[in-house]
Amino acid sequence: MPIVGFSMKIISAVRKRRPAGRIDINSTPKIVSVEKAEVGFTKREESLDIGFEFITEYKPDIAEIRMAGNVMYLGKKVKEGFEMWKEKKKLPQEVEIEVKNFLFRKCLSMGIDLSQQMNLPPPLLFPRIMPKQKEREADLRYIG
């Protein structure tokens, strides 16, 4: 995995009012900065220090969970990623997908705990087990 480090700088959760009725929950990762860095103890390797924001909004105007920090990316596209960021403020698709998928896993896991402490619904749906419906008698008597 090209993600070799993760650190948080900001974690905030604000509940503006009690959840009631229909709630739309939207989580969005955003890459806000990219810098060159070096990682490793004996062998120093170039990496990308990627600054991020991860915001989960509870709408309409119910709450917000905000996280910000850095991810260290080490992979084949480090130089290309840094140059592309300088020119276009974008990362190569392969790098962006890897980083954002990592952020979804990490930040939504943390968001579950924060939402519980704030008395909010979790930011993602959990599977639910439902009882089987009884087969209808008519279906049992069918002879084909």
DRENMAR-41251 format. One record per residue: x, y, z of N, C-alpha, C in turn; chain; residue number from 1. Coordinates in steps of 0.1 Angstrom, whole numbers, plus 5000, padded with zeros to 4 digits. Layout:
N
{nupa {X, Y, Z}, {X, Y, Z}, {X, Y, Z}, A, NUM}
...
END
This chain:
144
{nupa {5008, 4988, 5000}, {5000, 5000, 5000}, {5009, 5012, 5000}, A, 1}
{nupa {5006, 5022, 4991}, {5014, 5034, 4990}, {5012, 5044, 5002}, A, 2}
{nupa {5002, 5042, 5010}, {5000, 5051, 5021}, {5009, 5046, 5033}, A, 3}
{nupa {5019, 5054, 5037}, {5028, 5050, 5047}, {5027, 5058, 5060}, A, 4}
{nupa {5018, 5068, 5060}, {5017, 5076, 5072}, {5003, 5084, 5072}, A, 5}
{nupa {4999, 5087, 5084}, {4986, 5094, 5086}, {4986, 5102, 5099}, A, 6}
{nupa {4983, 5114, 5099}, {4982, 5122, 5111}, {4970, 5132, 5110}, A, 7}
{nupa {4964, 5134, 5122}, {4953, 5143, 5123}, {4957, 5156, 5129}, A, 8}
{nupa {4952, 5167, 5124}, {4955, 5181, 5129}, {4942, 5187, 5136}, A, 9}
{nupa {4931, 5184, 5130}, {4918, 5190, 5134}, {4908, 5179, 5134}, A, 10}
{nupa {4901, 5178, 5145}, {4888, 5170, 5146}, {4878, 5179, 5153}, A, 11}
{nupa {4867, 5182, 5147}, {4857, 5189, 5153}, {4843, 5184, 5149}, A, 12}
{nupa {4834, 5184, 5159}, {4820, 5180, 5156}, {4811, 5190, 5163}, A, 13}
{nupa {4802, 5195, 5155}, {4792, 5205, 5160}, {4778, 5200, 5156}, A, 14}
{nupa {4770, 5199, 5167}, {4756, 5196, 5165}, {4748, 5209, 5167}, A, 15}
{nupa {4741, 5214, 5156}, {4734, 5227, 5157}, {4720, 5225, 5163}, A, 16}
{nupa {4714, 5214, 5160}, {4701, 5211, 5165}, {4698, 5196, 5165}, A, 17}
{nupa {4688, 5192, 5172}, {4684, 5178, 5173}, {4680, 5173, 5159}, A, 18}
{nupa {4685, 5161, 5156}, {4681, 5155, 5143}, {4666, 5151, 5144}, A, 19}
{nupa {4659, 5154, 5134}, {4644, 5151, 5133}, {4640, 5150, 5118}, A, 20}
{nupa {4632, 5141, 5115}, {4627, 5140, 5101}, {4638, 5134, 5092}, A, 21}
{nupa {4637, 5138, 5080}, {4647, 5133, 5070}, {4660, 5140, 5072}, A, 22}
{nupa {4671, 5132, 5072}, {4684, 5137, 5073}, {4693, 5132, 5062}, A, 23}
{nupa {4699, 5141, 5055}, {4708, 5137, 5044}, {4722, 5138, 5050}, A, 24}
{nupa {4730, 5128, 5048}, {4744, 5127, 5053}, {4753, 5126, 5041}, A, 25}
{nupa {4763, 5135, 5040}, {4772, 5135, 5029}, {4786, 5137, 5034}, A, 26}
{nupa {4795, 5127, 5031}, {4809, 5128, 5035}, {4817, 5131, 5022}, A, 27}
{nupa {4827, 5140, 5024}, {4835, 5144, 5012}, {4849, 5146, 5016}, A, 28}
{nupa {4859, 5138, 5010}, {4873, 5141, 5012}, {4878, 5151, 5002}, A, 29}
{nupa {4887, 5159, 5006}, {4892, 5170, 4997}, {4907, 5171, 5000}, A, 30}
{nupa {4915, 5171, 4989}, {4929, 5173, 4990}, {4932, 5187, 4989}, A, 31}
{nupa {4939, 5193, 4999}, {4941, 5207, 4999}, {4955, 5212, 4997}, A, 32}
{nupa {4965, 5203, 4999}, {4979, 5206, 4996}, {4987, 5194, 4993}, A, 33}
{nupa {4998, 5196, 4986}, {5007, 5185, 4983}, {5021, 5191, 4984}, A, 34}
{nupa {5030, 5185, 4992}, {5044, 5189, 4994}, {5053, 5177, 4992}, A, 35}
{nupa {5065, 5179, 4988}, {5075, 5168, 4988}, {5080, 5166, 5002}, A, 36}
{nupa {5083, 5153, 5005}, {5088, 5150, 5018}, {5097, 5137, 5016}, A, 37}
{nupa {5105, 5134, 5026}, {5113, 5122, 5026}, {5109, 5113, 5037}, A, 38}
{nupa {5109, 5100, 5035}, {5106, 5091, 5046}, {5116, 5080, 5046}, A, 39}
{nupa {5117, 5073, 5057}, {5126, 5062, 5058}, {5137, 5065, 5069}, A, 40}
{nupa {5142, 5054, 5075}, {5152, 5055, 5085}, {5166, 5054, 5079}, A, 41}
{nupa {5168, 5042, 5072}, {5182, 5040, 5067}, {5182, 5045, 5052}, A, 42}
{nupa {5172, 5042, 5045}, {5171, 5046, 5031}, {5160, 5057, 5029}, A, 43}
{nupa {5164, 5069, 5026}, {5155, 5080, 5025}, {5148, 5079, 5011}, A, 44}
{nupa {5135, 5080, 5010}, {5128, 5079, 4998}, {5119, 5092, 4997}, A, 45}
{nupa {5117, 5097, 4984}, {5108, 5108, 4982}, {5094, 5103, 4984}, A, 46}
{nupa {5086, 5112, 4990}, {5072, 5109, 4992}, {5064, 5122, 4990}, A, 47}
{nupa {5051, 5120, 4990}, {5042, 5132, 4990}, {5035, 5134, 5004}, A, 48}
{nupa {5036, 5145, 5009}, {5029, 5149, 5021}, {5016, 5156, 5017}, A, 49}
{nupa {5005, 5149, 5017}, {4992, 5153, 5012}, {4983, 5158, 5023}, A, 50}
{nupa {4980, 5171, 5023}, {4971, 5177, 5033}, {4956, 5175, 5028}, A, 51}
{nupa {4948, 5171, 5038}, {4934, 5168, 5034}, {4924, 5175, 5044}, A, 52}
{nupa {4912, 5176, 5039}, {4900, 5179, 5048}, {4890, 5168, 5045}, A, 53}
{nupa {4883, 5164, 5055}, {4872, 5154, 5054}, {4860, 5159, 5062}, A, 54}
{nupa {4850, 5162, 5054}, {4838, 5168, 5060}, {4826, 5159, 5059}, A, 55}
{nupa {4819, 5157, 5070}, {4806, 5150, 5070}, {4795, 5160, 5074}, A, 56}
{nupa {4786, 5162, 5065}, {4775, 5172, 5067}, {4762, 5164, 5069}, A, 57}
{nupa {4755, 5169, 5080}, {4742, 5164, 5082}, {4732, 5175, 5079}, A, 58}
{nupa {4724, 5173, 5068}, {4715, 5183, 5063}, {4701, 5179, 5066}, A, 59}
{nupa {4692, 5189, 5067}, {4694, 5203, 5066}, {4699, 5210, 5079}, A, 60}
{nupa {4711, 5215, 5078}, {4717, 5223, 5089}, {4716, 5217, 5103}, A, 61}
{nupa {4719, 5204, 5104}, {4718, 5197, 5117}, {4731, 5196, 5124}, A, 62}
{nupa {4742, 5192, 5116}, {4755, 5190, 5123}, {4766, 5189, 5112}, A, 63}
{nupa {4778, 5190, 5117}, {4790, 5188, 5108}, {4801, 5182, 5116}, A, 64}
{nupa {4808, 5172, 5110}, {4820, 5166, 5115}, {4831, 5170, 5106}, A, 65}
{nupa {4841, 5176, 5111}, {4852, 5181, 5102}, {4866, 5175, 5107}, A, 66}
{nupa {4873, 5169, 5098}, {4887, 5164, 5101}, {4897, 5170, 5091}, A, 67}
{nupa {4909, 5172, 5096}, {4919, 5177, 5087}, {4932, 5171, 5092}, A, 68}
{nupa {4941, 5168, 5082}, {4954, 5163, 5086}, {4963, 5160, 5074}, A, 69}
{nupa {4972, 5151, 5075}, {4981, 5147, 5064}, {4982, 5132, 5062}, A, 70}
{nupa {4984, 5129, 5049}, {4987, 5115, 5045}, {5000, 5115, 5038}, A, 71}
{nupa {5009, 5105, 5042}, {5022, 5103, 5035}, {5020, 5093, 5024}, A, 72}
{nupa {5023, 5097, 5011}, {5021, 5087, 5000}, {5035, 5084, 4995}, A, 73}
{nupa {5037, 5071, 4993}, {5050, 5066, 4988}, {5047, 5057, 4977}, A, 74}
{nupa {5051, 5060, 4965}, {5047, 5051, 4953}, {5055, 5055, 4941}, A, 75}
{nupa {5051, 5049, 4930}, {5058, 5052, 4917}, {5054, 5065, 4911}, A, 76}
{nupa {5044, 5071, 4915}, {5039, 5084, 4909}, {5042, 5096, 4918}, A, 77}
{nupa {5052, 5096, 4926}, {5055, 5107, 4935}, {5059, 5119, 4927}, A, 78}
{nupa {5069, 5118, 4918}, {5074, 5130, 4911}, {5063, 5135, 4902}, A, 79}
{nupa {5056, 5126, 4895}, {5045, 5130, 4886}, {5034, 5137, 4894}, A, 80}
{nupa {5031, 5132, 4906}, {5021, 5137, 4914}, {5024, 5152, 4918}, A, 81}
{nupa {5037, 5154, 4923}, {5041, 5167, 4927}, {5040, 5177, 4916}, A, 82}
{nupa {5045, 5173, 4904}, {5045, 5182, 4892}, {5031, 5186, 4888}, A, 83}
{nupa {5023, 5175, 4888}, {5009, 5178, 4884}, {5001, 5187, 4894}, A, 84}
{nupa {5004, 5185, 4907}, {4998, 5194, 4917}, {5003, 5208, 4915}, A, 85}
{nupa {5016, 5210, 4912}, {5021, 5224, 4910}, {5014, 5231, 4898}, A, 86}
{nupa {5012, 5223, 4887}, {5006, 5229, 4875}, {4991, 5230, 4876}, A, 87}
{nupa {4984, 5220, 4880}, {4970, 5219, 4879}, {4962, 5218, 4892}, A, 88}
{nupa {4969, 5217, 4903}, {4962, 5215, 4916}, {4954, 5202, 4916}, A, 89}
{nupa {4959, 5192, 4909}, {4953, 5179, 4908}, {4964, 5168, 4910}, A, 90}
{nupa {4960, 5156, 4913}, {4969, 5145, 4914}, {4965, 5135, 4903}, A, 91}
{nupa {4975, 5126, 4899}, {4972, 5116, 4890}, {4960, 5108, 4896}, A, 92}
{nupa {4951, 5103, 4887}, {4939, 5096, 4891}, {4942, 5084, 4900}, A, 93}
{nupa {4953, 5077, 4897}, {4956, 5065, 4905}, {4960, 5069, 4920}, A, 94}
{nupa {4967, 5080, 4921}, {4971, 5085, 4934}, {4959, 5090, 4942}, A, 95}
{nupa {4951, 5098, 4935}, {4939, 5104, 4941}, {4929, 5094, 4946}, A, 96}
{nupa {4927, 5083, 4938}, {4918, 5073, 4942}, {4923, 5065, 4954}, A, 97}
{nupa {4936, 5062, 4954}, {4942, 5055, 4966}, {4941, 5064, 4979}, A, 98}
{nupa {4944, 5076, 4978}, {4943, 5085, 4989}, {4929, 5087, 4994}, A, 99}
{nupa {4920, 5090, 4985}, {4906, 5092, 4989}, {4899, 5079, 4995}, A, 100}
{nupa {4902, 5068, 4989}, {4897, 5055, 4995}, {4902, 5053, 5009}, A, 101}
{nupa {4915, 5056, 5011}, {4921, 5055, 5025}, {4914, 5065, 5034}, A, 102}
{nupa {4912, 5077, 5030}, {4905, 5087, 5038}, {4891, 5083, 5042}, A, 103}
{nupa {4884, 5077, 5032}, {4870, 5072, 5035}, {4871, 5062, 5046}, A, 104}
{nupa {4880, 5052, 5045}, {4881, 5041, 5055}, {4884, 5047, 5069}, A, 105}
{nupa {4894, 5055, 5069}, {4900, 5060, 5082}, {4890, 5070, 5088}, A, 106}
{nupa {4885, 5080, 5081}, {4877, 5091, 5087}, {4863, 5087, 5090}, A, 107}
{nupa {4857, 5078, 5081}, {4844, 5073, 5085}, {4844, 5064, 5097}, A, 108}
{nupa {4855, 5057, 5099}, {4856, 5049, 5111}, {4856, 5058, 5124}, A, 109}
{nupa {4864, 5069, 5123}, {4864, 5078, 5134}, {4851, 5086, 5135}, A, 110}
{nupa {4844, 5089, 5124}, {4832, 5096, 5124}, {4821, 5088, 5131}, A, 111}
{nupa {4821, 5074, 5130}, {4811, 5066, 5137}, {4811, 5069, 5152}, A, 112}
{nupa {4823, 5069, 5157}, {4824, 5071, 5172}, {4820, 5085, 5175}, A, 113}
{nupa {4824, 5095, 5168}, {4821, 5109, 5170}, {4806, 5111, 5169}, A, 114}
{nupa {4799, 5105, 5159}, {4785, 5107, 5157}, {4777, 5101, 5169}, A, 115}
{nupa {4782, 5090, 5174}, {4776, 5083, 5185}, {4776, 5093, 5198}, A, 116}
{nupa {4788, 5099, 5200}, {4790, 5108, 5211}, {4781, 5120, 5210}, A, 117}
{nupa {4778, 5124, 5198}, {4770, 5137, 5195}, {4756, 5134, 5193}, A, 118}
{nupa {4752, 5121, 5196}, {4738, 5117, 5194}, {4733, 5120, 5180}, A, 119}
{nupa {4741, 5116, 5170}, {4738, 5117, 5156}, {4737, 5103, 5149}, A, 120}
{nupa {4730, 5102, 5138}, {4731, 5089, 5131}, {4745, 5087, 5126}, A, 121}
{nupa {4750, 5075, 5124}, {4763, 5072, 5119}, {4764, 5077, 5105}, A, 122}
{nupa {4777, 5081, 5101}, {4778, 5086, 5087}, {4778, 5076, 5076}, A, 123}
{nupa {4776, 5063, 5079}, {4774, 5053, 5069}, {4764, 5043, 5074}, A, 124}
{nupa {4757, 5037, 5065}, {4747, 5027, 5069}, {4753, 5013, 5072}, A, 125}
{nupa {4748, 5008, 5083}, {4752, 4994, 5087}, {4742, 4984, 5081}, A, 126}
{nupa {4747, 4972, 5078}, {4738, 4962, 5073}, {4728, 4959, 5084}, A, 127}
{nupa {4716, 4955, 5080}, {4705, 4952, 5090}, {4700, 4938, 5087}, A, 128}
{nupa {4698, 4930, 5097}, {4692, 4917, 5095}, {4677, 4919, 5097}, A, 129}
{nupa {4669, 4913, 5088}, {4655, 4914, 5088}, {4649, 4900, 5089}, A, 130}
{nupa {4638, 4898, 5097}, {4632, 4885, 5097}, {4626, 4881, 5084}, A, 131}
{nupa {4627, 4868, 5081}, {4621, 4863, 5069}, {4606, 4865, 5069}, A, 132}
{nupa {4601, 4868, 5057}, {4586, 4869, 5056}, {4581, 4855, 5055}, A, 133}
{nupa {4570, 4852, 5061}, {4563, 4839, 5060}, {4559, 4837, 5046}, A, 134}
{nupa {4561, 4825, 5041}, {4556, 4823, 5027}, {4541, 4823, 5027}, A, 135}
{nupa {4536, 4828, 5017}, {4521, 4829, 5016}, {4516, 4815, 5013}, A, 136}
{nupa {4504, 4811, 5019}, {4498, 4798, 5017}, {4495, 4795, 5002}, A, 137}
{nupa {4492, 4805, 4994}, {4489, 4803, 4980}, {4501, 4798, 4973}, A, 138}
{nupa {4512, 4804, 4976}, {4525, 4799, 4970}, {4528, 4785, 4973}, A, 139}
{nupa {4524, 4780, 4985}, {4527, 4766, 4989}, {4518, 4756, 4982}, A, 140}
{nupa {4506, 4760, 4978}, {4497, 4751, 4971}, {4498, 4751, 4956}, A, 141}
{nupa {4506, 4759, 4951}, {4507, 4759, 4936}, {4513, 4746, 4931}, A, 142}
{nupa {4506, 4740, 4921}, {4510, 4728, 4914}, {4512, 4732, 4900}, A, 143}
{nupa {4524, 4730, 4894}, {4527, 4735, 4881}, {4526, 4725, 4871}, A, 144}
END
